[in-house]
Amino acid sequence: MKFSKVIGKIDEKLVAKAEEQLSKAFIGLCTDYKNMCVGPTFIGGDVLIFSLMYPVEHICTLNMPTAATDGKRYYWNPKFILKQSPMGLRLIISHEAWHALYMHPARRGSRLPKLWNIAVDYIVNNTIMEDLKIRKQNPTKLFTEHLGKYKTLAEYAEMLKDPFKDLSEADLSSSKEDQNIKLPLPGEDRELTPEEKKYLELREKKEYFFFADPDLEEKMRSPEKIYDFLYNLLPKCSKCGRVGRYKLPKNMKSSCSHKGCDECGSGIDIFDFGGTLDEHIDTEEDQGKLSKRIFDAMESAKRMAGYVPAALEEELGKLTAPKITWQDIIRTRLLKAKIGNTRNDWTRFRTRPLFAGVFSPKKKSYSGRFGCLLDTSGSMSKEDKAYGISQLQGLDERAEGVIVCAESTVHWDNAIKIKSCNAEELSKIKTIGGGGTIWGDFFSDYEKHIGKCDFLVILSDMYLMDTDIARMKDPGIDVYWICTSTNTEFKPPFGKLLTLS
């Protein structure tokens, strides 16, 4: 195969050797599933992966240390390709394909990117390991020999509970990286600066463990569930809301120089430890087009007697099913409020019929009015708050509302009235808070502070205290709990739970 494009100045011989290695790998993939006589790995072909990956764009770039996909095209560092054994390259190709097959680049939503990357890697690596078991191979042995050491989900969960059991001062010192270096996107066509090249060299030399589990529990077979499970184990800074920063024990020192608040800034970032097998970038592919490509690849695999996991067809059906968004539900509620209030207004009359002595009442015009509680506690990141507020633009612009920040207290005095849900009005919102999450009195006190509302909207990650939930009283109007974190454990005491993701 030939690369569709080569970004930057790369030695032609290096590019040719990388193309040759990829070609051998794809030849092995395009054979029959049970044909173990064709190289370079001799474990059988995989027409599904070949049909999905081979026909699309493959780009050669040094902008990243490994490989990546945005669901539309694949990016390869030629040095990374040539470092792999034939089996290692086969596993990496499968890894990239399964990210696309499960539409992982498009499913992150407002989640923490680094934690989401870990969650999706557990899923794709487990899928590959299950396939190796079907082929009568030992997945643990193959992954360890050809890709390096990995942590199972249970092992990583234990590390998150107390990372200092596993980490030495040498580990902490080696985690120091220049936080100011931001590499260009894989597809960005420009030469790297000397600082960026040095940063990449350091990353290439650093030994990471990655994330895989050959015996992943059935209840953890979705990235969303793994994400929520791991998120609940991470510390959250009560002052700045940063997630995943651990304070150093008194007997331990580190040369890490992270920027942050005076509460968590001197600690370690758990995401500095461990790495993914590839780079994770946002999708550029339309979900409908990607779905069609996946269905076509599945049909090709079936025609050529390839193996298509039944779980993939079920998963794809869920991902491509029509979805009713939370905005759709609230717009319907707004419309209901307006229709119910377009009554005759006998205090005012239409002017034209008056000339003929006819008294014809005007119609009352009504804009739906809502109250919105914005969770500004420490567990809500700046990104969560900004994303939640921005999503209100999806509502009817004629909707009037009052937005109230809440954390360990409800900030009634700083409530902000908005006349419509457009960008100009929403930009007026200034978040206040950063403490705990105690705002159960909102539902019983809202009317005396902000007036009557048609319904209430709660924007939160839903990590609430049980004692606070127990104090919440049903306000007697519709309540929409909009979750920014897909916290699957939360059950609202009343109203309807919706999600931004």
C-alpha positions in Angstrom: 0.0 0.0 0.0 1.0 3.6 -0.5 0.4 6.5 2.0 -2.3 8.9 0.7 -0.2 11.8 2.0 3.2 12.4 3.7 3.2 15.4 6.1 6.5 17.2 6.6 10.0 16.3 5.5 10.4 12.5 6.1 13.2 10.3 4.6 11.7 8.6 1.6 13.4 5.3 2.5 11.8 5.4 5.9 8.4 6.0 4.3 8.9 3.2 1.8 9.9 0.7 4.6 6.8 1.7 6.7 4.6 1.2 3.6 6.1 -2.2 3.1 5.4 -3.3 6.7 1.8 -2.1 6.5 1.3 -3.9 3.2 2.5 -7.2 4.7 0.1 -6.7 7.6 -2.9 -5.9 5.4 -2.1 -9.0 3.2 -2.4 -11.1 6.3 -5.7 -9.4 7.2 -7.4 -9.9 3.8 -7.1 -13.7 4.0 -9.7 -16.2 5.3 -10.3 -16.0 9.1 -9.1 -19.6 9.6 -6.2 -19.5 7.1 -3.2 -19.8 9.4 -0.8 -20.5 6.5 -0.4 -16.9 5.4 2.1 -14.5 7.1 3.2 -12.4 8.6 1.5 -13.5 11.9 0.0 -16.9 10.9 -3.0 -16.5 13.1 -5.6 -16.1 10.3 -7.1 -13.2 8.5 -9.7 -10.6 9.5 -11.7 -9.4 6.5 -13.8 -7.1 8.7 -10.8 -5.0 9.7 -9.3 -5.1 6.3 -12.5 -3.9 4.6 -12.9 -1.1 7.0 -9.3 0.2 7.0 -7.6 -0.5 3.7 -9.7 1.5 1.3 -9.5 4.8 3.3 -6.8 7.5 3.6 -3.6 6.5 5.4 -1.3 9.5 6.2 2.3 9.4 7.2 3.3 12.0 9.8 5.8 12.7 12.5 3.4 15.0 14.4 2.8 12.2 17.0 4.8 9.3 18.4 2.4 6.4 17.5 -0.8 6.1 15.4 -4.3 7.6 15.5 -7.7 7.7 13.8 -10.4 10.3 13.7 -12.9 7.7 12.3 -12.4 9.0 8.8 -8.7 8.4 8.1 -5.6 6.8 9.8 -2.4 8.5 10.8 0.9 6.6 11.2 4.3 7.6 12.5 6.7 5.5 10.3 9.3 5.1 13.1 6.5 3.7 15.3 5.6 1.2 12.5 9.1 0.0 12.1 9.6 -0.5 15.8 6.8 -3.1 15.9 7.1 -6.8 15.3 4.7 -8.2 12.7 2.4 -9.4 15.6 2.7 -6.0 17.4 1.7 -4.2 14.2 -1.3 -6.5 13.7 -2.5 -5.7 17.2 -2.0 -2.0 16.7 -4.0 -2.1 13.4 -6.8 -4.0 15.1 -6.7 -1.5 17.9 -7.2 1.4 15.5 -10.0 -0.4 13.6 -12.0 -1.1 16.8 -11.9 2.5 17.9 -13.6 3.3 14.6 -16.0 0.3 14.7 -17.2 1.3 18.1 -17.3 5.0 17.1 -15.3 6.0 20.1 -14.0 9.3 18.8 -17.6 10.6 18.5 -18.8 9.3 21.9 -16.7 11.3 24.3 -19.1 14.2 24.7 -18.1 16.4 27.7 -16.1 13.7 29.5 -12.5 14.2 30.6 -10.5 13.3 27.4 -7.6 11.5 29.2 -9.9 9.3 31.3 -12.2 8.6 28.3 -9.1 7.5 26.4 -8.3 5.0 29.1 -11.9 3.7 29.2 -12.1 3.1 25.4 -8.7 1.4 25.4 -10.0 -1.2 27.8 -12.9 -1.9 25.5 -10.9 -2.2 22.2 -8.0 -4.2 23.8 -10.5 -6.6 25.4 -12.2 -7.1 22.0 -8.9 -8.0 20.4 -8.1 -10.3 23.3 -11.4 -12.1 23.0 -10.7 -12.6 19.2 -7.3 -14.1 20.0 -8.9 -16.5 22.4 -11.3 -17.7 19.6 -8.1 -18.2 17.4 -6.7 -20.4 20.2 -4.0 -17.9 21.0 -2.8 -16.6 24.4 -3.8 -12.9 24.5 -1.8 -12.1 27.7 1.4 -13.6 26.3 1.0 -11.9 22.9 0.2 -8.4 24.3 3.0 -8.5 26.8 5.6 -9.9 24.4 4.8 -7.5 21.5 3.4 -4.4 23.1 4.7 -4.3 26.7 3.2 -4.3 30.2 -0.4 -3.5 30.9 -2.7 -3.0 33.9 -6.1 -4.7 34.2 -9.1 -2.6 35.2 -8.9 -4.0 38.8 -5.2 -3.2 39.0 -5.7 0.3 37.7 -8.6 0.9 40.1 -6.3 -0.1 43.0 -3.7 2.3 41.7 -6.3 5.2 41.7 -7.2 4.4 45.3 -3.5 4.8 46.4 -1.0 5.5 43.6 1.9 5.9 46.0 1.9 2.1 46.7 3.1 1.6 43.1 5.1 4.8 42.4 8.6 5.4 43.6 10.3 8.8 43.7 12.1 7.9 40.5 8.7 7.3 38.8 7.5 10.7 40.1 10.6 12.4 38.8 10.3 10.8 35.3 6.7 12.0 35.0 7.9 15.6 34.6 6.9 16.8 31.2 6.8 20.3 29.7 3.1 21.2 30.1 3.5 24.2 27.7 4.3 22.0 24.7 1.3 21.3 22.5 1.9 19.2 19.5 0.1 20.0 16.2 -2.8 17.8 15.1 -1.7 14.7 13.2 -3.0 16.1 10.0 -1.6 19.6 10.4 0.9 20.1 7.6 3.8 22.0 9.1 7.3 21.3 10.3 7.8 20.6 14.0 9.8 23.1 16.1 13.0 22.0 17.8 11.2 22.0 21.2 8.4 19.9 19.8 10.9 17.4 18.4 12.7 17.1 21.7 9.3 16.6 23.5 8.4 13.8 21.1 11.8 12.1 21.6 11.3 12.1 25.3 7.8 10.6 24.9 9.1 7.9 22.6 11.8 6.9 25.1 9.5 6.9 28.2 8.2 3.5 29.2 4.5 3.5 29.8 2.1 0.8 30.9 -1.1 0.6 28.9 -4.6 -0.4 29.6 -6.0 -3.9 28.8 -7.9 -6.7 30.5 -8.4 -10.1 29.0 -11.1 -10.9 31.6 -13.2 -7.8 31.6 -16.5 -8.2 33.5 -19.7 -8.3 31.5 -21.0 -5.3 33.4 -18.0 -3.3 32.3 -18.3 -4.0 28.5 -19.0 -0.3 27.7 -16.6 2.7 27.9 -19.3 4.8 29.6 -19.5 2.4 32.5 -15.7 2.1 32.8 -15.4 5.9 32.7 -18.0 6.3 35.5 -16.4 3.6 37.6 -12.9 5.2 37.4 -14.2 8.7 37.7 -15.7 7.9 41.1 -12.3 6.8 42.4 -10.4 10.0 41.4 -9.8 12.9 43.9 -11.5 16.2 43.0 -9.9 19.4 44.2 -12.4 21.3 46.4 -10.9 24.6 45.4 -10.4 24.6 41.6 -12.4 21.4 40.7 -9.5 19.7 39.0 -9.9 15.9 38.8 -7.1 13.4 39.2 -4.5 15.4 41.2 -3.0 13.6 44.3 -1.2 15.3 47.1 2.2 14.0 47.8 2.8 12.1 51.1 5.1 14.1 53.5 8.0 11.6 53.0 7.9 11.9 49.2 9.3 14.5 46.9 8.8 15.1 43.2 10.3 17.3 40.6 6.9 17.6 38.8 6.2 21.2 38.1 2.4 21.3 37.4 0.5 24.5 37.3 -2.6 24.7 39.4 -4.2 26.2 42.5 -2.4 26.3 45.9 -4.6 23.4 47.0 -3.6 20.8 44.4 -0.8 22.4 42.3 2.1 20.7 44.1 0.6 17.2 43.7 0.9 14.6 41.0 -1.4 14.2 38.0 -2.3 10.5 37.8 -2.7 10.8 34.0 1.0 11.3 33.7 1.4 7.6 34.5 0.4 5.0 31.9 -0.2 5.6 28.2 -2.5 4.6 25.4 -1.2 2.5 22.5 -2.1 5.2 20.1 -3.1 8.9 20.0 -6.8 9.8 20.5 -8.1 12.7 18.5 -11.6 14.1 17.9 -13.6 12.8 15.0 -14.1 14.5 11.7 -16.3 11.8 10.2 -20.1 12.2 9.9 -21.7 9.5 12.0 -24.0 8.4 9.2 -21.1 8.0 6.7 -19.1 6.1 9.3 -22.1 3.8 10.0 -22.4 3.0 6.3 -18.7 2.2 6.0 -18.9 -0.1 9.0 -22.0 -1.9 7.6 -20.3 -2.3 4.2 -17.2 -3.8 6.0 -19.4 -6.2 7.9 -21.2 -7.3 4.7 -17.8 -7.8 3.0 -16.6 -9.9 5.9 -19.8 -12.0 5.8 -19.5 -12.6 2.0 -15.8 -13.7 2.5 -16.6 -16.0 5.4 -15.0 -13.6 7.8 -15.8 -13.3 11.5 -18.2 -10.6 12.6 -18.9 -10.5 16.4 -22.6 -10.6 17.3 -21.9 -7.9 19.9 -20.7 -5.5 17.2 -24.0 -5.7 15.3 -25.9 -5.1 18.6 -23.6 -2.2 19.6 -23.8 -0.6 16.1 -27.6 -0.8 16.2 -27.7 1.1 19.5 -25.3 3.8 18.3 -27.1 4.5 15.1 -30.7 4.3 16.5 -32.6 7.6 16.3 -32.2 9.5 19.6 -34.5 12.0 21.3 -32.3 14.6 22.9 -32.9 16.4 26.2 -33.4 19.6 24.1 -36.3 17.9 22.3 -38.0 17.0 25.6 -37.7 20.5 27.0 -38.7 22.2 23.8 -41.9 20.0 23.9 -42.5 21.2 27.5 -42.0 24.9 26.4 -44.5 24.4 23.6 -47.0 22.9 26.0 -46.6 26.0 28.3 -47.1 28.4 25.4 -50.2 26.6 24.1 -51.8 26.5 27.5 -51.3 30.3 27.9 -52.5 31.7 24.5 -55.9 32.6 26.0 -58.1 35.6 25.3 -57.0 38.8 27.0 -60.2 40.8 27.7 -58.2 43.7 29.3 -57.0 44.6 25.8 -58.9 44.8 22.5 -57.9 44.6 18.9 -57.8 48.1 17.4 -59.2 47.5 13.9 -62.5 45.9 15.0 -63.1 48.8 17.4 -63.8 51.1 14.4 -66.9 49.0 13.7 -67.9 48.9 17.3 -66.7 45.3 17.7 -64.9 44.4 20.9 -62.5 41.6 20.0 -59.9 40.6 22.7 -56.2 40.3 22.0 -54.4 37.0 22.6 -52.1 36.7 25.5 -48.6 36.0 24.3 -46.5 33.8 26.6 -42.9 32.7 26.7 -42.1 29.6 28.7 -40.3 30.5 32.0 -37.8 28.1 33.6 -35.5 28.1 36.6 -32.0 26.6 36.1 -29.7 25.4 38.9 -26.1 25.3 37.7 -23.9 23.1 39.9 -20.7 25.0 40.6 -19.2 22.6 43.2 -15.6 21.4 43.1 -16.5 18.2 41.2 -17.7 20.2 38.2 -14.8 21.2 35.9 -14.7 24.5 34.1 -15.4 22.6 30.9 -18.5 20.9 32.4 -19.9 24.2 33.5 -19.2 26.0 30.1 -20.5 23.0 28.1 -23.7 22.8 30.2 -24.4 26.5 29.8 -23.7 26.4 26.1 -26.2 23.6 25.6 -29.0 25.9 26.7 -28.8 27.5 23.3 -30.5 24.5 21.9 -33.8 25.6 23.6 -36.3 28.0 22.1 -34.9 31.6 22.1 -38.2 32.8 23.4 -37.7 30.9 26.6 -37.1 33.1 29.6 -35.2 31.8 32.6 -33.3 32.5 35.8 -30.0 30.7 36.3 -28.8 30.2 39.9 -25.3 28.9 40.9 -25.2 26.4 43.7 -22.5 24.5 45.6 -22.5 24.2 49.4 -25.1 27.0 49.3 -27.5 28.3 46.8 -26.4 31.8 45.6 -29.8 33.4 45.3 -28.4 36.9 45.4 -26.4 36.3 42.3 -29.2 34.8 40.2 -29.1 35.9 36.6 -32.2 36.5 34.5 -32.0 35.8 30.8 -34.6 36.9 28.3 -33.8 34.3 25.7 -31.5 31.3 25.4 -29.1 32.8 22.9 -25.3 33.2 23.0 -25.4 36.9 24.0 -27.7 36.3 27.0 -25.9 33.2 28.1 -22.5 35.0 28.1 -23.8 37.1 31.0 -23.5 34.0 33.3 -20.6 34.2 35.7 -20.2 31.0 37.8 -19.7 31.3 41.6 -18.5 28.5 43.9 -16.1 25.6 44.0 -17.0 24.0 47.3 -19.2 21.0 48.2 -22.6 20.0 46.9 -25.4 20.9 49.2 -28.4 22.5 47.6 -31.5 20.4 48.5 -33.4 23.6 49.6 -33.5 24.9 46.1 -36.7 23.0 45.3 -38.6 24.3 48.3 -37.3 27.9 48.2 -37.0 28.7 44.5 -40.4 30.4 44.1 -39.9 33.0 46.8 -36.5 33.9 45.3 -37.0 33.7 41.5 -40.7 33.6 41.1 -43.0 31.0 39.5 -41.6 28.7 36.8 -43.1 26.3 34.3 -40.3 23.8 35.0 -36.9 23.5 36.6 -33.6 22.4 34.9 -30.7 21.0 37.0 -27.2 21.1 35.3 -24.9 18.9 37.4 -22.6 15.9 37.3 -25.0 14.4 39.9 -22.5 13.5 42.5 -24.7 14.4 45.4 -24.9 13.5 49.0 -27.5 11.0 50.1 -28.5 13.2 53.0 -29.0 16.2 50.7 -31.1 14.2 48.3 -33.3 13.0 51.2 -34.1 16.7 52.0 -35.2 17.5 48.5 -39.0 18.1 48.2 -40.9 17.6 45.0 -41.8 21.2 43.8 -44.9 20.0 42.1 -43.7 21.1 38.6 -41.6 19.3 36.0 -37.9 18.9 36.9 -35.3 17.9 34.4 -32.0 16.6 35.8 -29.4 17.1 33.1 -26.3 15.1 33.9 -22.9 16.3 32.5 -21.0 13.1 33.6 -23.3 10.2 32.7 -23.2 9.2 36.4 -25.1 5.9 36.1 -25.5 5.5 39.9 -27.7 8.6 40.3 -31.4 8.1 40.6 -33.4 11.4 40.8 -35.9 11.6 43.8 -38.4 13.1 41.3 -38.5 14.5 37.8 -36.7 13.1 34.7 -33.0 12.3 34.3 -31.5 13.3 31.0 -27.9 13.5 29.8 -25.7 15.9 27.7 -23.7 13.0 26.3 
